[in-house]
Amino acid sequence: ERGRYAAPGEDQLALFLNARRRTGVDGAQPGTGTRAPGLWQLHDTFILAQTGTGLAVIDQHSAHERILYEALLAAFELESPAAQELVFPRTYTLGPSEWLAWEENAGLLARLGFRLEPFGDRTLALHAVPDLGPRFHPEDSFPQLLQDLANGAVPGASQHHRIASALACRGAIKAGQPLAPEEMDRLCSDLFATDLPAADVHGRPAIIQIRLEDLARRFDRG
Amino acid sequence: ERGRYAAPGEDQLALFLNARRRTGVDGAQPGTGTRAPGLWQLHDTFILAQTGTGLAVIDQHSAHERILYEALLAAFELESPAAQELVFPRTYTLGPSEWLAWEENAGLLARLGFRLEPFGDRTLALHAVPDLGPRFHPEDSFPQLLQDLANGAVPGASQHHRIASALACRGAIKAGQPLAPEEMDRLCSDLFATDLPAADVHGRPAIIQIRLEDLARRFDRG
């Protein structure tokens, strides 16, 4: 069953180059506009891309998750990570275990760019969040993050990894969200700039390949 | 292995409706332009289309072959099938068996819209050909058609079927030919107007389906 789709690898470069060509990074586009390989969104869930040997299918959630995960880990290393001031501070009233999770992780969250203030009786006011692009809204997933940390259900080599992983998973673009062509371009470019583009933070594939020869075989032309 | 891709059927209607929606046949397009399901050409060989349950992959050659085959069979029934006058008549010098094949099939070829005149010493001048759209150039495949008929290699229930089959196979759009979006639209609409859209003239699939649940399984999300 696995053999039906090749693991990414030799083809990733081709995909990346296609994405660069489309965005004009490498200069002029070939003359025949309609022939340029594109990025296509399928069911608002997968991004399809023509590669040198066939078709790559990218799970948009897994891809964004991987991008956010690595960006959050990198943010821990920064002097002052990019933060986004919220126009209207959000307040959260927490359960006892979530409050405990916040107290335990307040320092690490601050290092990511979260600016939080206790606001009486297990309530927090959130004033700023890590800024990792227009599609990432950590203020929406903040209570889920605390739940995940309170549950201890997030695996990770360290608390840094656990926070990055939980926040990436909760905050990433979901299946069913339509993306503009430029957003797909950006997502693919960012994905291929990560250390491990082929896998999401849970170790599941972020990309599968469907080779032309597999398609030809399905058409009884193999 | 077959189970990986569902046979077309329940989903064909969805595909057809998508195609109609795109071409505006059914009226207004939904407001969100980027969400409209599209038709995408992969490696200038396959047409990809979003369907209700996943992705349909259409072999452009098989699809055009099926369309031409049924149109040619229908042309035999017409009083005066659509013919295209050639601006510059083409001449062909034939081998003995091809010449024989022409003599045997001259009546049927004429009924399709071929207008041929002997031009001395096993040479034919071709003045008009069946007119089945801008992508069909029977004058190019005419000598191959006579070869196929001379070889007796083309199966078919009758000589009508054999001629339609050989001419469709030789004259259909090939793999590697880029298509404009309107051409893909037209090809899909025409395919779904045939009696047997799911199969080419050799009984091979013209369409395969890749279901969302199959993709999800490949991403270990099934």
Interface residues (C-beta under 8 A of the other chain):
Chain A: R4 Y5 T32 T34 R35 G38 W40 Q41 L42 H43 D44 T45 F46 L48 Q50 G54 L55 V57 D59 S62 P178 L179 A180 P181 R204 P205 A206 I208 I210 L212 L215 R218 F219 D220 R221
Chain B: R4 Y5 T32 T34 R35 G38 W40 Q41 L42 H43 D44 T45 F46 L48 Q50 G54 L55 V57 D59 S62 P178 L179 A180 P181 R204 P205 A206 I208 I210 L212 L215 R218 F219 D220 R221
